[in-house]
Amino acid sequence: MSDKPQIEVLEERWVEFYDDTILAVLVRMDGVVRVLVPVRPVCDVLGVDWEGQRQRIARDEVLGSTVVEMTTVA
C-alpha cells in the first residue's frame, strides 16, 4: 500500500486573487475534507520566487506538515 494520501475531488472553483484567478479544490483526503490551494500560482501573482517559498514552507513546522504535492491532468 502506498503512503500517499487517497484524494477524492469534491469541488473545483476558480477564485479571484488580486487581478488573477487561482484554482482551489475541495477534497477529501483520507476521510478529512480540506481545501487545497496551489502555492506556485500564488507566488506568480505576487511576483515572489517559487523555489524560495517552497523551501520556507518545507522548513516551517506547521506548513511543512500540510504540504501535498499534486500533479493535475487536464
Backbone hydrogen bonds in HBPLUS format (Angstrom, degrees):
<---DONOR---> <-ACCEPTOR-->    atom                        ^
c    i                          cat <-CA-CA->   ^        H-A-AA   ^      H-
h    n   atom  resd res      DA  || num        DHA   H-A  angle D-A-AA Bond
n    s   type  num  typ     dist DA aas  dist angle  dist       angle   num
A0030-ASP N   A0006-GLN O   3.09 MM  24  5.49 150.9  2.18 151.3 156.3     1
A0008-GLU N   A0028-ARG O   2.91 MM  20  5.10 155.0  1.98 141.6 149.9     2
A0028-ARG N   A0008-GLU O   2.84 MM  20  5.10 151.9  1.91 142.7 152.3     3
A0010-LEU N   A0026-LEU O   2.75 MM  16  5.41 160.6  1.79 151.4 155.6     4
A0011-GLU N   A0026-LEU O   3.16 MM  15  5.00 154.7  2.23 137.7 137.7     5
A0026-LEU N   A0011-GLU O   2.74 MM  15  5.00 160.8  1.78 152.6 158.4     6
A0013-ARG N   A0024-ALA O   2.89 MM  11  5.40 158.4  1.93 165.6 169.1     7
A0024-ALA N   A0013-ARG O   2.83 MM  11  5.40 168.6  1.84 158.7 162.5     8
A0015-VAL N   A0022-ILE O   2.79 MM   7  5.27 176.7  1.79 149.5 150.1     9
A0022-ILE N   A0015-VAL O   2.85 MM   7  5.27 157.2  1.90 146.2 152.2    10
A0017-PHE N   A0020-ASP O   2.73 MM   3  5.25 171.9  1.74 147.1 148.8    11
A0020-ASP N   A0017-PHE O   3.01 MM   3  5.25 156.0  2.07 121.7 129.1    12
A0025-VAL N   A0036-LEU O   2.92 MM  11  5.17 165.1  1.95 150.3 155.4    13
A0036-LEU N   A0025-VAL O   2.77 MM  11  5.17 168.4  1.79 152.9 155.9    14
A0027-VAL N   A0034-ARG O   2.82 MM   7  5.44 168.4  1.83 163.9 167.8    15
A0034-ARG N   A0027-VAL O   2.82 MM   7  5.44 158.1  1.87 152.4 159.5    16
A0029-MET N   A0032-VAL O   2.78 MM   3  5.20 162.2  1.81 152.4 148.2    17
A0032-VAL N   A0029-MET O   2.97 MM   3  5.20 169.9  1.98 117.1 119.9    18
A0042-VAL N   A0039-VAL O   3.06 MM   3  5.14 116.4  2.48  99.6 115.7    19
A0043-CYS N   A0039-VAL O   2.91 MM   4  6.23 158.7  1.95 159.4 165.8    20
A0044-ASP N   A0040-ARG O   2.92 MM   4  6.24 156.3  1.98 152.1 159.1    21
A0045-VAL N   A0041-PRO O   2.94 MM   4  6.18 161.7  1.98 149.8 153.3    22
A0046-LEU N   A0042-VAL O   2.97 MM   4  6.20 158.7  2.02 149.8 155.9    23
A0047-GLY N   A0043-CYS O   2.79 MM   4  5.83 119.6  2.16 140.7 156.6    24
A0048-VAL N   A0043-CYS O   2.99 MM   5  5.10 156.9  2.05 142.0 145.0    25
A0047-GLY N   A0044-ASP O   3.22 MM   3  5.02 140.9  2.38  92.4 103.7    26
A0053-GLN N   A0049-ASP O   3.17 MM   4  6.40 158.6  2.21 148.2 154.2    27
A0054-ARG N   A0050-TRP O   2.80 MM   4  6.02 157.5  1.85 156.7 163.8    28
A0055-GLN N   A0051-GLU O   3.01 MM   4  6.23 157.0  2.07 147.2 152.4    29
A0056-ARG N   A0052-GLY O   3.03 MM   4  6.29 156.5  2.09 145.0 151.6    30
A0057-ILE N   A0053-GLN O   2.87 MM   4  6.08 161.4  1.91 153.6 158.3    31
A0058-ALA N   A0054-ARG O   2.97 MM   4  6.16 159.1  2.01 146.2 152.1    32
A0059-ARG N   A0055-GLN O   3.05 MM   4  6.28 146.4  2.16 144.5 152.8    33
A0060-ASP N   A0056-ARG O   3.09 MM   4  6.26 134.0  2.31 142.0 153.7    34
A0060-ASP N   A0057-ILE O   3.19 MM   3  5.19 134.0  2.41  97.1 109.5    35
A0064-GLY N   A0060-ASP O   2.87 MM   4  5.22 146.3  1.99 130.4 141.2    36
A0065-SER N   A0062-VAL O   3.21 MM   3  5.56 137.3  2.40 104.2 115.0    37
A0066-THR N   A0063-LEU O   2.99 MM   3  5.26 157.3  2.05 110.1 117.5    38
